[in-house]
Amino acid sequence: MLRRLLIGLTIGFYVLCAGAASPEATVTPAPPDKLIPLLKADRFEEVSRLLRESHDRYEADRRTEDEFHRLASEFSRADWQITGPLQRWVKKSPNDPFAHLALGIHFAATGWSVRGSDWASNTNERQFTLMRKWFDSAKAGLLRAIELNPRLVEPYVYLIDIDMTEGSRNTSKLFNAALKINPSSLIAREAMLQSLLPRWGGSYEAMARLLEASQRYYKQMPRLELLESKLYADAGSVYFAQRNLPMAEKMFRQALAKGDFWFANNEYGHFLYRNGKYEEAAEQFTKVIDARPAYMHGWRMRANANIATRRLDEAYRDASRAIQIEPDDEWALAARGGVYFARGDLELALQDYKKALNTSPNDFFRERTITIGNQLQESKNRSQKLQK
């Protein structure tokens, strides 16, 4: 089936539009952070203990790999409030691999945040320079974690992700090093598949080869089979970008035929939303949040969706969670601005759109800022006339 997919598939470089997402019939409560509250209280020993115990469970049963991955991903946020505590943890426990791992993950997320989510053509050199600076700091922490605990696969996931942005010079080497630790690793393969997407200079042929080579481990790690959905879901998004909706729908259905996988849920959610199927799309984004609660885009997309269906309280909570994860993300700020605008709170809406515009000066934020500013001035003029 993987080989049949490659026949006749037109592969083009594309970038999906960052923007609105989908609504939900039932709001899933936000999965609570386990580590961040302890970290902010400087209870570093407890944070380390929880990570160590989770990693010990993974070492005993590698099928629980995703449990540790989800736990460690709490640090994958560009939240300036955790920078200081993480640095204090490293200073207090310089030989704790989990402290260096957490700081490296946080720095990697910060690198992506300062770069912004706009097209490369709309990203200035200062943003790229800052991204590279944070990535260098991230690599130092991640490599130190490996040095202190060579049994950790988690650092390689983020190192592969960083290397992908630097031209994939060492991606294969990093991937092979991760597989030497755990030959059946799902998270290492997922990271490698991401680097092989056509949008990053890879190909579906290379993805298919990696997936076929992974089939020998399906019995040891049954969830590996779900990685096939990444190829189908990405192909679905390519077809959607080409406006071939029947083939896009077919690819998305194939992607989810064997079960939910967050990447496929996310891509399919975009497809459903942009085709006006808001309730169905909401289910997909909720599954993204359930699987990857630290993935900011899931929260802000569902916030936009809730705005579209006038679920403004839920939208506000989702947008607030997105901003908590990445305080400077322009689309998260725009989502909260959209909530304020829908509520009629024009001044608060204008503040968020101005912040978004300062972060990423694109036409959408500029138009919203001008429109809301004009409406706010008109409202003030009417109020002054009534007072007279």
C-alpha positions in Angstrom: 0.0 0.0 0.0 2.8 2.4 0.8 4.4 1.8 -2.6 1.0 2.2 -4.4 0.6 5.6 -2.8 3.8 6.8 -4.4 2.6 6.0 -7.9 1.2 9.0 -9.6 1.4 11.3 -6.5 2.4 14.8 -7.5 4.8 16.0 -4.8 5.2 19.7 -4.4 6.7 22.0 -1.9 4.0 23.6 0.1 3.3 25.2 3.5 -0.1 25.0 5.1 -1.6 28.3 6.1 -1.3 29.1 9.7 -4.6 30.3 11.0 -8.1 29.3 12.2 -9.0 25.8 13.3 -12.1 24.0 14.4 -14.8 23.9 17.0 -15.9 21.1 19.3 -19.1 19.5 20.4 -17.7 18.6 23.8 -14.8 20.4 25.4 -12.1 18.2 26.8 -10.6 19.5 30.1 -7.0 20.6 29.7 -4.6 17.8 30.8 -3.0 19.3 33.9 0.8 19.9 33.9 2.5 17.5 36.3 6.0 19.0 36.3 5.7 22.7 35.6 4.0 23.7 38.9 6.8 21.8 40.8 9.4 23.4 38.7 8.1 26.9 39.3 8.1 26.2 43.0 11.8 25.1 42.8 11.0 21.6 43.8 13.6 20.2 41.5 14.1 16.9 43.3 10.5 16.0 42.8 10.6 16.9 39.1 13.7 14.8 38.7 12.1 11.9 40.6 9.0 11.9 38.4 11.1 11.9 35.3 13.4 9.2 36.6 10.5 7.0 37.6 8.8 7.4 34.2 12.0 6.6 32.4 12.6 3.5 34.6 9.1 2.3 33.6 10.1 2.8 30.0 13.3 0.9 30.4 11.4 -2.0 31.9 8.7 -1.9 29.1 9.6 0.0 26.0 6.0 0.1 24.9 5.5 2.9 27.5 8.0 5.1 25.6 5.3 7.7 24.8 4.5 8.2 28.5 8.0 9.6 29.2 7.9 11.5 25.9 4.7 13.2 26.9 6.0 14.0 30.4 9.2 15.5 29.1 7.4 17.5 26.5 6.0 19.7 29.3 9.2 21.7 28.9 8.7 22.2 25.2 7.3 25.7 25.6 8.7 29.1 25.1 7.4 30.3 28.5 9.9 32.7 30.0 8.6 31.9 33.5 10.3 28.5 33.4 13.7 29.7 32.1 14.9 30.8 35.5 13.8 27.8 37.4 15.3 25.5 34.8 18.7 27.3 35.0 18.6 27.1 38.8 17.9 23.4 38.6 20.9 22.8 36.4 23.1 25.0 38.6 21.9 23.1 41.7 22.2 19.6 40.1 24.8 19.9 37.4 25.1 16.1 37.1 21.3 15.5 36.8 20.7 14.4 33.1 17.0 15.3 33.4 17.8 18.9 34.4 19.9 19.3 31.2 17.3 17.5 29.1 14.5 19.8 30.4 16.6 22.9 29.8 17.5 21.7 26.3 13.9 21.0 25.4 12.9 24.4 26.6 15.6 26.2 24.6 14.6 24.3 21.5 11.0 25.4 21.9 12.2 29.0 22.4 14.3 28.8 19.2 11.2 27.9 17.2 9.2 30.6 19.0 11.6 33.5 18.3 11.7 32.4 14.6 8.0 32.7 14.3 5.6 30.6 12.3 5.5 32.7 9.1 7.0 31.8 5.8 10.8 32.0 5.5 10.4 34.8 3.0 8.5 36.8 5.7 11.1 36.0 8.4 13.9 38.4 8.9 17.6 37.6 9.5 17.3 38.7 13.2 14.7 36.1 13.8 16.9 33.4 12.2 19.9 34.6 14.2 18.0 34.4 17.4 16.7 30.9 16.5 20.2 29.6 15.8 21.4 31.1 19.1 18.7 29.3 21.1 19.2 26.1 19.1 22.9 26.2 20.0 22.1 26.5 23.7 19.5 23.7 23.3 22.1 21.3 21.7 24.5 22.0 24.5 21.9 20.9 27.1 20.7 17.9 25.1 24.2 16.6 24.4 25.1 17.0 28.1 22.0 15.0 29.0 23.2 12.2 26.7 26.7 12.4 28.2 25.2 12.0 31.7 22.8 9.2 30.7 23.6 7.4 27.5 20.4 5.5 27.7 18.2 8.5 26.9 16.5 8.5 23.5 14.6 11.7 24.2 17.4 14.2 23.5 17.8 12.7 20.0 14.2 13.6 19.1 15.0 17.3 19.6 18.5 17.1 18.1 17.0 15.6 14.9 14.4 18.4 14.8 17.1 21.1 15.2 19.4 19.4 12.6 16.4 19.3 10.2 16.4 23.2 10.2 20.2 23.2 9.6 20.1 21.2 6.4 19.9 17.7 7.9 23.7 17.2 7.9 23.7 14.9 10.9 20.1 13.6 10.9 20.9 10.1 9.9 23.7 9.8 12.4 21.5 11.0 15.2 18.7 8.7 14.2 21.0 5.7 14.1 22.4 6.6 17.5 18.9 6.6 18.9 18.1 3.2 17.4 21.2 1.7 19.0 19.6 2.6 22.4 16.1 1.4 21.4 15.8 -0.3 18.0 12.0 -0.2 18.3 11.7 3.5 19.2 8.6 5.2 18.0 9.6 8.8 18.9 12.9 8.5 17.1 11.2 7.3 14.0 8.6 10.0 14.2 11.3 12.6 14.4 13.1 11.1 11.5 10.0 10.9 9.4 9.3 14.6 10.0 12.8 15.4 8.6 12.0 13.3 5.6 8.8 15.2 4.6 9.0 16.8 1.2 8.5 20.3 2.8 11.9 19.7 4.5 13.6 18.5 1.4 12.8 14.8 1.8 10.6 12.5 -0.2 7.7 10.1 0.2 10.0 7.4 -1.2 12.5 7.9 1.6 9.6 7.9 4.2 8.2 4.7 2.7 11.7 3.0 2.9 12.0 3.9 6.6 8.4 2.7 7.3 9.1 -0.6 5.6 12.3 -1.1 7.5 10.3 -0.6 10.7 7.8 -3.3 10.1 10.1 -5.9 11.7 9.5 -4.2 15.0 5.7 -4.0 14.9 5.3 -7.0 17.2 7.5 -5.4 19.8 6.0 -1.9 19.4 2.5 -2.3 17.9 2.0 1.5 17.7 4.8 1.8 15.2 2.3 0.9 12.6 0.5 4.2 13.2 3.5 6.0 11.8 2.3 5.1 8.3 -0.4 7.7 8.8 2.2 10.4 8.7 2.9 9.7 5.0 -0.8 9.4 4.1 -1.8 12.5 6.0 0.9 14.6 4.5 -0.1 13.4 1.0 -3.6 14.4 1.9 -2.5 17.9 2.7 -0.6 18.1 -0.6 -3.8 17.0 -2.5 -5.8 19.6 -0.5 -3.3 22.3 -1.4 -3.8 21.3 -5.1 -7.6 21.5 -4.5 -8.0 17.8 -5.3 -10.5 17.3 -2.5 -11.6 13.7 -3.3 -8.0 12.4 -3.2 -7.3 14.5 -0.1 -10.2 12.9 1.7 -9.1 9.5 0.6 -5.6 10.0 1.9 -6.9 11.3 5.2 -9.2 8.3 5.6 -6.4 6.0 4.9 -4.2 7.8 7.4 -6.6 7.2 10.2 -7.8 3.7 9.1 -5.6 2.0 11.7 -6.3 4.4 14.5 -5.7 7.9 15.7 -2.2 9.5 15.4 -1.9 13.1 16.4 -0.1 14.3 13.2 -2.9 12.8 11.1 -5.6 14.1 13.3 -4.0 17.6 13.0 -3.7 17.6 9.2 -7.2 16.1 8.8 -8.6 18.7 11.2 -7.2 21.5 9.0 -8.9 19.9 6.0 -12.2 19.6 7.7 -12.2 23.1 9.1 -11.3 24.7 5.8 -14.2 22.8 4.2 -16.7 24.1 6.7 -17.1 20.8 8.7 -16.5 22.4 12.0 -17.9 19.8 14.4 -16.0 17.0 12.8 -12.8 19.1 12.7 -13.2 19.8 16.4 -13.0 16.2 17.2 -9.7 15.9 15.4 -8.1 18.9 17.2 -9.3 17.6 20.5 -7.5 14.3 19.8 -4.4 16.3 19.0 -4.6 18.0 22.4 -5.2 14.8 24.2 -2.2 13.1 22.6 0.1 16.1 22.6 -1.0 18.6 25.4 2.2 20.6 25.0 1.5 21.2 21.3 0.5 24.9 21.3 -1.0 24.9 17.8 -3.7 22.4 18.9 -4.9 24.8 21.6 -4.9 28.0 19.5 -6.5 26.2 16.5 -9.3 24.9 18.7 -9.6 28.4 20.2 -10.2 29.9 16.7 -12.7 27.1 16.0 -14.6 27.9 19.2 -14.8 31.5 18.1 -16.4 30.4 14.9 -19.1 28.6 16.7 -19.5 31.3 19.4 -18.2 29.1 22.2 -16.3 32.1 23.5 -15.6 30.8 27.1 -14.0 27.7 25.7 -12.2 29.7 23.1 -10.8 32.0 25.8 -9.5 29.0 27.8 -7.9 27.4 24.8 -6.3 30.7 23.7 -5.0 31.3 27.2 -3.5 27.8 27.3 -1.8 28.4 23.9 -0.3 31.7 25.2 0.8 30.0 28.4 2.8 27.6 26.3 4.2 30.2 23.9 3.6 33.8 25.2 4.9 35.5 22.1 3.3 33.4 19.4 1.5 35.7 17.1 -1.3 33.3 16.2 -2.0 32.5 19.8 -2.3 36.2 20.5 -4.5 36.7 17.5 -6.8 33.9 18.8 -7.3 35.6 22.1 -7.7 38.9 20.2 -10.5 37.2 18.3 -12.2 36.1 21.5 -12.1 39.7 22.8 -13.4 41.0 19.4 -16.3 38.6 19.4 -17.2 39.7 22.9 -17.1 43.3 21.9 -14.0 44.1 24.0 -12.3 46.2 21.3 -9.5 47.7 23.4 -8.3 44.3 24.6 -8.7 42.9 21.1 -6.6 45.7 19.6 -3.9 45.1 22.2 -3.5 41.5 21.2 -3.6 42.2 17.5 -0.9 44.9 17.9 1.3 42.4 19.8 0.8 39.9 17.0 1.6 42.5 14.4 4.8 43.5 16.2 5.8 39.9 16.2 4.9 39.1 12.6 4.1 42.1 10.4 1.8 40.4 8.0 -1.3 41.7 6.1 -3.8 39.8 8.2 -2.7 41.3 11.5 -2.3 44.7 9.9 -5.8 44.7 8.5 -7.3 43.5 11.8 -5.4 46.2 13.7 -6.7 49.0 11.4 -10.2 47.7 11.3 -10.5 47.3 15.1 -8.8 50.6 15.7 -11.3 52.3 13.4 -14.3 50.6 15.1 -12.9 51.6 18.5 -12.6 55.2 17.4 -16.1 55.2 15.9 -17.4 53.8 19.2 -15.7 56.6 21.2 -17.0 59.2 18.8 -20.6 58.0 19.2 -20.2 57.9 23.0 -18.9 61.5 23.0 -21.9 62.6 20.9 -24.3 61.0 23.3 -22.7 62.7 26.2 -23.1 66.1 24.5 
